[in-house]
Amino acid sequence: MLRKIAILCIIVLNGCSDRYRYTCQDFDHFQDPECQRPRCLFTQTCPDYLVAPVLEKQIEPVQQPSGPQTKR
């Protein structure tokens, strides 16, 4: 039984590999024609959209007006 579990684990782990959701996220494909502008603009898969630093893409919090508000 232990041998069957070990073989199953080896088979499952053998299927694991690094994959990218979009082709243009892979550094090896940055120069591909589908990753160059203007072609990538339509699908928004340009490398600068996909691998941009997270801090540049943060949404600023909305400022709530201060002071009492009255309903009319």
Sequence and secondary structure as in RCSB ss.txt:
>XXXX:A:sequence
MLRKIAILCIIVLNGCSDRYRYTCQDFDHFQDPECQRPRCLFTQTCPDYLVAPVLEKQIEPVQQPSGPQTKR
>XXXX:A:secstr
 HHHHHHHHHHHHHT     SSGGGSGGGTTSGGGSTTHHHHHT  HHHHSS GGGG         S     
